[in-house]
């Protein structure tokens, strides 16, 4: 039996916990700018992730590695100004937390103070626990991220499905439990077998958000540019396109150019 969606003035980490207990799925999308954030917030998305994927879809880089902390704060500030309801989570970018818990805390504090966001997200398992615990001492909520971790792409050497082998699957489960024990309020699982994601979600009390991790988790996240068909070259199995904005936008702009060239735009009704 479906459960009616409960409305909240502002989604918080506690609200996400309640949604898991109610078996109400959590909707999450990326956002990087004011206008898109306002539309997504109005549509009722529960969590907006200011992802380091901005490095790819906004700046055109091949990986997420080049984006800086200052750039993440800029994007996060824009998203915060466009929202009233959604929980805003910001990726700590590559190089701002790995291997140095003091730097991790400093980076997280800057994001919270300068952008007004509500939480940060970090990629990795037991190797970043010290940084997570230090950030939590400052009262900053942390979302974990396991499975395919794009900041480690050169270590993996591929974007294929992770944790298919028993040893890696066991480590992922162990890392997930360690992140929960450390105090993470939620966990993203990216591109892992659906049966493994289901086991992790059942084993944890915190919400588990999947991307390419099947439907038996507590919520789903997609990159908004992919979901809306703006990045038309990207075709992973887990992606459902709800629009084809690449074709619609290029078609509209092509018509605009033609109208300007032919002197059809502006007409008499479109001038003063």
Secondary structure, 3 states (H helix, E strand, C coil): CCCCCCCCCCCCHHHHHHHHHCCCCEEEEECCCHHHHHHHHHHCCCEEEECCCHHHHCCCCCCCCCCCHHHHHHHHHHHHHCCCCCEEEEECCCCCCCCCHHHHHHHHHHHHHHHCCCEEEEECCHHHHHHHHHHHHCCCEEEEEEECCHHHHHHHCCCCCECCCHHHHHHHHHHHHHHHHHCCCEEEEECECHHHHHHHHHHCCCEEEEECCCCCCCEEEECHHHHCCCCCCCCCCCCCCCCCHHHHHHHHHHHHHHHHHCCCCCCHHHCC
